[in-house]
Every structure is written in C-alpha cells, then in structure tokens.
Amino acid sequence: MSSTADFTGEPAHRQHYNRTFAVLVLAGCTFALLQSLVAPALPEIQRDLNTTPTAVAWVLTAYLLSASVLTPIIGRLGDMFGKEHTLVASLSILGFGTLVAALAHSIEVLILGRVIQGAGGAVFPLAFGIIRDEFPRERVARGIAFLSALMGIGGGVGIILAGPIVDALSYHWLFWFPLVMVIAAVIATLLFVPESPIKTAGRINWLGAALLSGWLVCVLVAVSEGSNWGWTSGRTIGLFLAGAVLCLVWIRNESRAKEPLVDMKMMRIRGVWTVNAAAFLVGAGMYSSFVLIPEFVSEPTSSGYGFGASVTQAGLFLAPSTLGMLLLGPVSGRLSEKVGSRVPLILGGITTTISFLLLAFAHGERFEIYIASFILGAGIGLAFASLANLIVEAVPPQQTGVATGMNTVMRTLGGSVGGQIGASVLAGSIVAGVPTEAGFTSAFALAAGACALATLAALAVPKPRAAQETRRAASTVRAAA
C-alpha cells in the first residue's frame, strides 16, 4: 500500500516518480521566485546603484526578453537531446546568471545577470515534458496542473517576500537565497531525474530562432518602453511595425523549413492557438495585479482611496492571492482528470474576471482588497494549472517541449503587455503627482476585460473528444507527409 505522501499511488518500485516530482517542484519554485522577486525592490536598487528609472526598468525588461527568446529554443533542444540533460543545463545557466546578479554593483552587470537568468524560462516546459514522459498516465494531468500553478504561486510569493528581505538585509539577498535553491535543484536533478526516453532527431532552425528573437525583442521593448517614449512616438510605432514584419517573415520561414523550430501546423491546431490566446490574456491579468494592487494600497490615505501601505505591507495584500493559487491549483488537476482541462480554464477565466470587477467597483475597505485578491488567486490557480495540460493533450509527445515553451512565451508576452498597459493608464490619470481613483478603476476594468476575453478563448478550446479527434487527424497528416 502506498503512503499518503505517494504522489503517484504506484508500488514501491515506482517511488522515483515522487522524487522526480519533488525535484521539478523545487526547480519551478526557484524560477518563479526569480521572476517577480525583484519587482518591489526596483526603487531600492535604483537608489543603491545610483541609476535612472529607465535603466532600472531594464532589470525586469531584460529578463522578460531573454526568457521569451530562449524558452522555445531550449524547449526544442530538450525535445532533441533529452529533457533531463537540458534541464540541468538550463538550471546551471540560471544559477550562473543569479550569481552574476548577486555580485553586481553596477546596473550594467545586474542587467547582464538578468539576461543570463532568462535561460531558466525553459524550466517549466522541460518539466512538463518530463512529467509526460515519465509519470503514469493517470497522474500526468495532476502533476502538470500543480507544477503550472507554481508559476503564479511563485510570482505572488516573490512579491510578498521582497519587502522583508530588502528591509532586513539588502537587494543582493534577493539573488543569494534563490541561488542556494538553484544549486540544490541542479544536484537533485542529476541524482533523481531520469533521462527522457522520447527524443526527436533533428537540427535547430537558427534562422527561425533569429527571426523569433527579432520580433519578440521588438514587441517587448516597445511595450516596456512605450510609456516612457510615448505610445505614438516614432520609436514605439517603428518597433511595433518591425515586430509585425519580422513575425510574418518568421511564420513564412517556419512554414517552409524542413525542420522548423516551431511547427506552424502545430500552432494552427485549434487546441493550441485557443489555449495560447487564453494564456496571453490570463497572463495580462495576473501581471496587472502585481502592478496595480501594491500601487493602489501604497497610495496615501490623503488621496481618498489608498491605505498608505509600506512595501512589505503592500506585498501582504497579495498573500490571499497566493493562498488561492496554492489551494485551487491541485483542485484544477483533479478536475482535469475527471472532466478534462477545458473546464478549469473556463472557471479560471470567469473567476479572474469577477475578481477584477470587484477591485474596480469595491475597493474602499481593506477586507474588500483581501477578498478580491483571494478570488483572483483562485482563478489564476485554476487557469494556469489547466493551460499546460491542454497544450500537452493537443500535441504529440515529441513536440511537448517547444509547444509548452511557446505557451510560456505567450504568458510572458501577455504579462508584459498587461503590466505596461495598467501602468500607462495610471500614468495618464496622474493629478498632483498621484494617480486618480478613476485611473485605478479603469485599469482594473481593463484587466477584467482581458480575463473575460480569456474566458471566451477557453470556451473555444475543443472539448476532450474533439481534441482527441483533432490530434489523431494531425498525426495522420504528419505520417502521410
């Protein structure tokens, strides 16, 4: 009989699945923490390094850019050369970048460290592939769901912990603590994660990789700097246009390549593009909350709406959100096993929409923010936990790494766009140096609109039987080709 801690419910000789899962959880937590941990500390970093707001913003932007570019490429390498070896390499590069950031005493070196850290973006798609390849079939959905939820949970925990760490120590410790976790994850991966038996021979389409990098860089730089340059400035519009052109060229190149980095036929599968659309929109909502809620509660009471919270106190307003993700992530996995992953994605879209509507129209008391925060976390936990499962169900095993990698990129893009749009709405409402309450209401309402669109995208995801038929049809077409 298996113990209560047995994740798989398998006999004793299958216990290594539990150890593998524990290692993947450690790796996922580390990357998720690093993704958001520095955000609340940016003002402190700016003062300590004597730099400008524009320069310090690149501590986040460089990380997003690097992760967006490298994730699908490393995911493809994992499909080709083995996910365990590639995971060790990805974690090792993440650790090196974290060391560089921890030792940095100039903004240039810190940004370089964050660029190197972007290689850790492949941790989640590689982990999803390992779970699919190694775990008993009946436990795959639950494992992927819980690991997916860690992306949101880690982001929320990072926001909460940043204030106390910086207040008690210094911003350097925002990297030293995760570095210990990275080292432990590398050693544990080498010891306990078996190499994947499923590999796909091939080569990297480096032209496709360069084009992918090009359009992602153009779009993310335009989104990140648009509020500083002006959304109608020549630089912003020029970058958006360049990104659109490079994206079209990339699609054409990938469609014609013998061994594409990203199979465009795969991206056109209804079960893939609808889930990617939902990932983009839910990501926009989640990252908007990371920007909007702490800023809202930090505004002085003299503004007529804020609570005058410190950095540490502002982070605590997101604690209920983290709790909601932690509780509902596993529930999403169990729902996926019983009724399919489409249902929790729909529920997640509805729930996140409700939470932002509450924030828009009921934010006069602290308890209202806490309630909305918990509901938001519950919705993100449901949605994030189902996204990767839906992608895994829609593609063949040999495309798991690149498919889930692109889904991760869509979340990152959505998060970048959502966070910047929210910040721009607030910037446009500033009176006497303080955003107006109407500005926050508009920003929360826009986030609610994004989550409502995510719900519509979720409704367009094929039902389980239709998805299976679509996948069989796609496999037949590939076999015939």
N, C-alpha and C positions, 0 to 999 in steps of 0.2 A: 504494500500500500504506500502511495506517495505521501510525503509530508505536506503540511499546509503551505509551506514555502515553495513547494514544487510548482514552478510556472507552467510546465507542460503537462503535468499529470501523467508522465511517462514512467516506466520502470526505472530501477536504479541505474541500469547501464546507460540510460539516456540523460543522466543528470547534467552532462556537459552543456545541454541546451540552456539550463538555468544559469550556469556560469557565463556562457556566451552572452545571454541577455543582460546580465548584470554589468558586464564589461561595456556593452553597447550603450546602456543607460548612462554609465559614467562618462563615456566619450561624448554622448549627446548633451548631457548636462553642462559639460565644460564649454563646448562651443556655444550653446545657447546663452550661458552666462556672459561670455566674452562679447556676445553680440550687442548686449544692452548695458553692461555694467558701467561703461564709461560715459554714457549719455548724461546722467545727472551731474557728473564731475567735470563737464566741459568748462564751466566758469572758473573752477579751481585750477584746472590745467592751463587755461589761458593766463591767469594771474601768475602762476608759478613759472611758466615758460616765457612770460613777458611777450606774448604774441597777440595777434588780432582776432576778432570774432570770425572773420572769413577763414583765416588759416586754421583755427582750432576746429572749425566745422568739418575740415577735411579728415579729422580723426575718425569721424563716422563715415563720411563720403568715400574715402579711400578703401575702407573695409567693405562697404557695400559693393563698390565697383569690382574689387578683387574677387570677392566671393561669387558675384554674379557671373564673372567671366570664367573663373576656374572650376566652378561646381560641375557644369555639364561636361567639361573636358576630362576632369578627374573621374567623373562617373563613367564616362566611356572607357577610360583606361582600366577601371575596375572590371567592367564587363569583359575586356580583352585579356587582362593579365592576372585576374584573380582579385577578389574584393578584400580579402584579409591583408594581403601584401600591400595593396593600395591604401587601405585604411591605416596601416602602420605608417606609411609614407606621408599621408595627409596629416595625421596627428603629429608626426615628427616635425613637419614644416610648421604646423600651427604652434607647436612648442617653441621652435626657434624664433618665430615672429613674436611670441609672447615674451620671451627673454629679451629680445631687442627692445620691445616697448617698455618692459620693466626697468631697463637700464637707461632709457632715453632721458637726456637732459636738454634736448632741443626739440622743437616742433617737427623739424625735418626728419630726425631719427624716429620719433614717435609715429609719424605718418608712414615711414618705411616699414616699421614693425607691424602696423595695422594692415598694410598691403600684403605682407608675407602671411599674416594670420588668415587672410581670405581663403587660403588653401583648405582651411578647416571646414569650409562650406560644404565640402563633399562628404563629411562625416555622416550626415543623415541619409542621403541616397545610397551610400555604400552599406550602411547598417540595414536599410530596408531590404537591399538585395541579399545580404547575409541571412536575414530572418526568412526570406522567401526560399532561399536555397537549403537552409539547414534545419528549420523547425518543422515539426509535424504539421501537416496541412491544416488540421483543425485549430491550431494555435497561432497560425500566421497572422490572421486578422487582428487578434487581440494584441499581439506583440507589436505590430506596426502601429496600431492605434495609440498604444501607450507611449511608444517612442516619439510619434508625431506630436502628441500633446506636450512633450518636453520642450519643443521649440517655443511654445507660448509660455509654459511654466518657467523655463529658464530665463526668458526675457523679463517676465514680471519679477522674479526673484532678484535679478540683476539690478533692476530699478530700485527695489527695496533695500538691498544691501549696500548700494553705492554710498549713500549718505553716511551711515555709521562707520564704514571703512575709512572714508576720506577724513571724517571728523576725528577719528581715533588715531589714525596713522598718517598716510599720505596717499595720493592717487597712484603712486608706484605699486602699492599693495593690491590695487585692482587687477594687476597682472601677476604679481608673485603668488597669490593664492590659487588662481586658475592654473598657473604653471605646474604647481605640485600635482594637481588633478590630471593635467595632460601627461606628465611623466608616468603617473600611476596607470593611466589608460593605455599608454604605449606598451608598458611591460605586461599588463594584463592581456592585451590583445595578442601579443606574441605567445603568451603561455596558454591561453584558454579559447581563443577563437580559431576554429579550423578553417583551412583554406577552402574556398568555394569550389564545388565540383563542376560548376557551369561557367564556361568561358566561351568567348566568341572571337575567333581568329579574325584579324584584320589590321588595318592601319588607321592612324588618325588623319582626318582631312584637315590639314593645317591651314589651308586657305579658308575653309569653312570656319575654323577656330578663330582666325584673324578677323574675318568679317563679323562673326558673332561678337567678338571683343569690341570691334569698332562701333557697332550700333548700340551695344549696351553702354559703352563709355559715353557716347554722345548723349543718349537719352538721360542717363543718370546724372551726368554733370549738369545738363540743362535743368533737370528737376531740382537738383541740390542747390544750384546757384541762381535759379530763376528769381527767387525773392530778393536776392542782393542786386542782381543785374537789372531786374525789371523783366516781367513776363513778355513784354512786347519789344524788348531790346533786340538789336541785330544779332548779338552773340547767342541769346537764348533761342530765338527763332531759327537762326542758322544751324545750331546744334540739333534742334528737333528735326529740321529738314534733312540734315546729313544723316541722322539716325534712321529716318524713314527710308532714305535711298539705300543706305548700307543694309538695312533689314531686307529690302526687296532683293538686292543683289545676293545676300546670304541665302535667302529662300531659293532663288534660282540656282545658285551653286550647289546647295544641298540636294535639290531635286534631281540634278544631273550627275552628281558624283556617284561613282561605283560603290564607294564605301563612305557614306555620309556620316558626319559627326552626329547629326540629329536627323533621323528618318522622317522626311516630310509626310510620307504616307501615314506614319505613326501619329504625327501631330494633327493630321486631319481626321483621325478616328474620333467619332462623337464622344466616346467615353474619355478621351484625352483632352480635347480642346475645351469642353464644357467644364471639366474639373480644373484645368489651368485658369480659365476665366474666373471661377469661384475662388481659387487660391489668390489671384491678384486682388480681388475685391475684399476678401476677408483679411488679407494682409494689410490692405489700406486701412481698414477699420481698426485692427489691432495696434498698428504703429501710431495711428491718430490718437488712440487712448493714451499711449505712452507719452505723447507730447501734450495733449490737451488737459488731461486730468491733473497731473502735477502742476502745470502752469495755472490752472483755474484755482486750485486750492491754495496756491502760494501767493495769490494777489492779496494785498492788504484789505482788512475789513473796511477801510475808508472808501474802497472802490464801490461798496454797496453790494458786493456779491462774494468776494473771496473770504478765506479764513486765515490768512496770514501765516500759513504753514511754512516751517523750515524745510530744507532739502530732505532731511530724514523723515519729518512728519508727512511731507508730500508723498514720499515713497510708500508710506504705510496705507495711504488711500488706495493703493493698488494691491495691497495684501489680500483683500477679499477676491479680487480677480484671479490671483494666483491660486487661491484655495479652490475657486470654482473650476479652474482648468484641471487641477490635481484630482478633484472628485469626479468630474464628468469625462475626463479622458478615458479611464478604464471602462466607464459605462458605454462610451461610444464603441469600444472594442467588442463588448458583449452584444450590443445592438447589431454591429456588423456581422457577427456570427449568426444571429438569429434572423434578421430581416434584410441584411445587406448594408453596405456603407452609404448608400444614397440617402437613406432615412436620417441618420445622424447629421449629415451635411445639410439637409433641408432644415432640420430642427436648429442646427447651429446658426444658419443664416437668419432664421426668424428670431431667435433669442438675442443675437447681437443687435439686430435692428431695434428690438424693444428696448435694449439697454441704452442705446444712444438716444432714442426718443425720450427716455426718462431723464437722461443727462441734459437734453436740450430744454425740457419744459419743467423739470422738478429738481432743482439744484440749490435750493435756499438753505437746506439744513445738511449737516454732516452725514446724518444717517442715510439721507437720500443718495448721496455720492457712494457710500459704502454698499447700499443695496444694488445700485446700478452697476457698480464695479463687480460685484459677485455675479450678477446676471451676465455681464459681459464675459467674464472668465468662463462661465459655464458654456456660453455659446461658442467661444473660441476653442474650448476643450473639445466640444462635440465636432466642430468643423475641422480643426486641424487633424484630429485623430482619424478622420474619415478620408481626408484628401489623398494621402499616400496609398491607403488601401484601394481606393478607386483607380488610381493610376496603375498599381501593381496588377489589379484584376483585368485591366484593359489591354495590357501589352504582354508579349511573350517573355519568358524568363531572361533571355539573352539581351533584352533591351531595358531591363529594370533600372540599371544604374543611370543611363542617360535620360530615361523618361522621368524618373523621380527627381533627377538633378534639374531638369527643366522646370518641373513643378516647383521646386525650391526657389529657382530663379524668379518665377512668377510671383511667389510670395514676397521675395525681396524687393522686386520692382514695385509691387503694389504698396508695400510698406514705405518705400522711399517716396512714392507719389503721394500717398495718403498723408504722411507726416508733413511733407512740404506744403501741400495744399492747405492743411489745417493751420500751419504756421503763417502762411500767406494771408489767409482770411483774418487771422488775429492782427497781423501787421497792418492790414488795411483798415482796421477799426480803431486804431490807437488814438486816444484823445488825452492830452496832457501826459504823455508817456506811458499810459496804461490802456490795454485793450478794453473795449466796452463789453458789457454783459451780452449785448446783441451780437457782438462778434463771436463770442463763445457759443451762443445759441445757434448761430449759422453754421459754425464749424462742426458742432455735434450733429446738427441736422444733415449736413453733407455726408458725414460718416454713416449716419443711419441710412441715407440713400444708397451709399456704396454697398452696405450689408444687405439692403433689400434687393439690389441687383444681383448680389451673390446668391440670394435665395432663388431668384429666377434662373440663374445659371445651374443651380443644384437641381431644380425641377426639370431642366433639360437633359440632365445626365441619364443615360439609358437605365431602365430597370434591370435587375440582375439577369433575367433570362435573355433580354435583348442584348445586353452587354456580352454575354457568352456567345450568342449567335454572331455578333459583330466580330468578336475576336476570332472565332473559327473561320469566318469568311476571310478575314485579313490574313490568317495563317495559310489558307488555301491559295490566296493570290500570291503570297511570297513563295510558296512551294512551287507554284506554276512558273513563276519568274525565274 
